[in-house]
Amino acid sequence: MKTFQVVGYYILEVVTMPAYLEGLGERLLSVSSCLGELHPKFECIFLNGWCEGEKQAFMKKMQLSDGQYADYVETVRFLAKEGLLDSDGRFLRLSDAVDFYEKYCGAVSCRLVSLATTPEYFGLMASELTDGNGRRLVCGETDDSKLAGYDILGWDIGGFHSFLCNALHEELPEAVFNALGLLENKFDDVADFARRIQGKGEPVLWIPCRVGEVLCSG
């Protein structure tokens, strides 16, 4: 039985499958911001990313009062300062992710997931996920969550790309997808897929990953 080490925890919305990925299903769960919808909205808080009206629309969607939104922002800033939350929405501690999920994400259809990989690949991923001081921003604990499916991911300046970003599944006729747009092949097969697409699509190191379902709402 394989051991998987947790890279981090993510709060993800289940979104509609992009039109260019027609044929893979109707819904998608992804840690890639190119494809998925991730919480918290790190870039909007730190990079003044709210366009006119977007903040109010977000608060309405999440059913947050002014006070709750202020707490939301304060929590994000604190966790980021402490090195417990990275810019792609990755929580380093499950307890923080659960607390945030329960306080702020109950109004939308979200999944709290773990992202993990085997020790062989964990070191490679950990070497890329560092802060400005070289501190590794990964969890490292053993993943014992329920399997949601597998993905193939590559890190690129503050966030993950999925192999689906460039429709690289077309290079993998053996790939089988579940109802969330995640691979349901065996992990060894997913690792082989990752090897076969190295050097294709985005200029990243493609790594096979396990997505585990921790909590689900909506």
Secondary structure, DSSP 8 states (H G I E B T S, - for coil): ----EEEEEEEEE-EE--GGGTTS-SEE--S-TTTSEEES-HHHHHS----TTHHHHHHHHHT--HHHHHHHHHHHHHHHHTTSB-TTS-BSSHHHHHHHHHHH-TTS-EEEEEEEE-HHHHHHHHHHSB-TT--B-----B--SEEEEEEEEEE-SSSEEEGGGGTGGGG-TT--B-TTS-B-S-HHHHHHHHHHHTTSSSSS--EEEEEEEEEE--
